[in-house]
Amino acid sequence: MRIPVAPEGWPFILIPGGLAVILGGVGWTWVAACVGSVALANLGFFRDPERIPPTLPGAVLAPSDGRVRGIRELRDPFVGDAVRVSIFLSPLDVHVNRAPIAALVTDVEYRPGRFLAAYRAEASEENERCTLALQGESARVSVRQIAGVLARRVVCRVRPGDKLRAGERFGLIRFGSRTDLFLPKGTDLRCRAGDTVRGGETILGVLP
């Protein structure tokens, strides 16, 4: 049976949890409670619930939980003329990233950078980030993991040549972040700024 916690989260859960047990055992009850609360907070942050992707043909799924911060037309080097959907994740959201479509991973580009607030427009190009180029059956899509003020580590589990199913996990971002999704221009968008979305389940658009 799978435990619904991202594997990268266990050190952040077990170390303070074990320390809390030791502190409680020597009578430092108040300190143990404080340290234990850190373990519980990390348990909540790294939760990784199962999701059931919808089966609508051409659907592009949300790559993460969070709130749609903005939608903008631009030129993407991989997708071409594109629409960028930016999703902001608070520390209370599930931070596991999921594939928006079934696709072949053609490139994974990691770039170190700054740690500006993830909701700022320039965070997409200046913050620590990892961009996945995904070649679907009929279209190209890109996903960008962006670190935020609290997030200091982008985790990507896939490499070029890997194949992903729609809604399949491919990584996560620790402690508050943003995910940008680049769709081909002409995609039938099913979201707008302010919407709350669930990774691997919410349909953000339908490919032309």
C-alpha positions in Angstrom: 0.0 0.0 0.0 1.4 3.4 -1.0 1.8 6.0 1.7 0.5 9.3 0.3 3.7 11.3 1.0 6.3 12.4 -1.6 9.5 10.4 -0.9 11.6 13.6 -0.9 9.6 14.7 2.2 10.6 11.8 4.5 13.8 13.4 5.9 11.9 16.6 6.7 9.3 14.5 8.6 11.3 11.7 10.3 14.2 13.8 11.6 12.1 16.3 13.6 9.7 13.5 14.5 12.5 11.4 15.9 14.0 14.4 17.7 10.6 15.2 19.2 10.3 11.6 20.6 13.8 11.9 22.1 13.1 15.3 23.7 9.8 14.0 25.1 11.6 11.0 26.5 13.9 13.2 28.6 11.1 15.4 29.9 11.5 18.4 27.6 7.8 18.2 26.8 7.3 21.8 25.6 10.3 21.7 23.2 9.2 18.2 22.0 5.8 19.6 21.1 7.3 22.4 19.1 9.6 20.2 17.2 6.8 17.6 16.7 4.6 20.4 15.2 7.4 20.9 12.6 7.2 17.2 11.6 3.4 17.4 11.3 3.6 20.6 9.2 6.1 18.9 6.9 3.8 15.8 6.7 1.0 18.1 5.5 3.3 19.9 3.0 4.7 16.8 1.4 1.3 15.0 1.2 0.8 13.3 -2.2 -2.8 12.2 -2.7 -3.9 10.0 -5.6 -5.6 11.8 -8.5 -7.8 10.5 -11.3 -7.2 12.3 -14.6 -10.2 13.0 -16.8 -10.4 11.2 -20.1 -11.5 14.1 -22.3 -9.6 13.9 -25.7 -7.1 16.7 -26.1 -7.4 17.8 -22.4 -4.5 19.6 -20.9 -4.5 19.1 -17.1 -3.2 21.4 -14.4 0.4 20.5 -13.6 0.0 21.5 -9.9 -2.5 22.5 -7.3 -2.9 26.2 -6.6 -4.6 29.3 -7.9 -4.3 30.6 -11.5 -2.4 33.9 -11.1 -2.4 35.0 -14.7 -2.8 34.1 -18.3 -0.6 35.7 -21.0 0.2 35.3 -24.7 3.9 35.1 -25.6 6.5 33.3 -27.7 8.0 30.1 -26.2 11.1 28.7 -27.8 9.7 25.1 -27.8 5.9 25.6 -28.1 6.1 28.6 -30.5 3.2 31.1 -30.2 1.8 30.2 -26.8 -0.4 31.0 -23.9 1.2 30.9 -20.5 -1.0 29.9 -17.5 0.7 30.7 -14.2 -0.3 28.8 -11.1 0.7 30.1 -7.7 1.1 27.5 -4.9 0.8 28.5 -1.2 2.6 26.4 1.5 -0.8 24.8 2.2 -1.2 23.4 -1.4 0.0 20.0 -2.6 3.4 20.7 -4.2 3.7 17.5 -6.3 3.9 18.3 -10.1 2.1 16.2 -12.7 2.2 15.9 -16.4 -0.4 18.0 -18.2 -0.6 15.6 -21.2 0.6 12.2 -22.2 4.0 13.0 -23.8 7.6 12.3 -24.5 10.0 14.4 -22.4 12.3 15.9 -25.1 14.3 18.2 -22.9 14.8 19.1 -19.2 16.5 22.4 -18.5 17.4 23.4 -15.0 18.6 27.0 -14.3 19.7 28.3 -10.9 18.5 31.8 -10.1 17.0 34.1 -7.6 14.2 33.5 -5.0 11.8 36.4 -5.8 8.2 36.1 -4.7 6.7 33.5 -7.0 3.7 35.6 -7.9 5.9 38.3 -9.5 5.9 38.3 -13.3 9.8 38.3 -13.5 10.0 35.1 -11.3 9.4 33.0 -14.4 12.7 34.1 -15.9 14.8 35.1 -12.9 14.1 32.5 -10.2 15.5 29.0 -9.8 13.5 26.9 -12.3 13.3 23.7 -14.3 11.5 23.5 -17.7 10.2 20.3 -19.2 9.6 20.2 -23.0 6.8 17.7 -23.7 6.0 16.4 -27.2 2.5 15.1 -27.2 0.8 13.1 -29.9 -0.5 16.3 -31.7 1.1 19.3 -29.9 4.0 20.6 -27.9 3.5 21.8 -24.3 6.1 23.1 -21.8 5.9 23.1 -18.0 8.2 25.2 -15.8 8.7 24.6 -12.1 9.6 27.9 -10.4 11.1 28.3 -6.9 9.7 31.0 -4.7 10.7 33.0 -1.6 10.4 29.9 0.7 11.1 27.3 -1.9 14.8 26.6 -2.3 14.8 23.4 -4.2 13.2 22.3 -7.5 12.9 18.5 -7.7 12.5 17.0 -11.2 12.4 13.2 -11.4 12.4 12.7 -15.2 15.0 12.9 -18.0 14.9 13.4 -21.8 13.5 10.3 -23.4 11.1 9.4 -20.6 7.4 9.0 -21.4 4.8 10.4 -19.1 1.1 9.6 -18.8 -1.4 12.5 -18.4 -1.5 13.2 -14.7 1.7 11.2 -13.8 3.9 12.7 -11.2 7.2 14.1 -12.4 8.6 16.2 -9.5 7.8 18.8 -6.8 8.9 22.1 -5.4 9.6 22.6 -1.7 7.9 25.1 0.4 5.9 27.6 -1.7 6.3 28.1 -5.5 4.8 28.6 -8.9 4.2 26.4 -12.0 3.9 27.8 -15.5 2.2 25.9 -18.2 2.9 26.9 -21.9 0.1 25.9 -24.3 -0.1 26.3 -28.1 -1.9 29.5 -29.1 -5.4 28.5 -30.2 -5.9 26.1 -27.3 -9.5 26.2 -26.0 -8.8 27.6 -22.5 -11.1 26.3 -19.7 -9.6 28.5 -16.9 -9.2 32.1 -15.9 -7.3 34.1 -13.4 -8.5 33.4 -9.9 -9.5 29.8 -10.5 -8.4 27.2 -7.9 -7.1 24.1 -9.7 -6.0 20.6 -8.7 -3.0 19.0 -10.3 -3.7 16.0 -12.5 -7.5 16.6 -12.4 -8.5 20.1 -13.4 -8.7 20.7 -17.2 -7.0 24.0 -18.1 -7.6 23.8 -21.8 -8.3 21.5 -24.8 -5.8 21.3 -27.6 -6.9 22.4 -31.0 
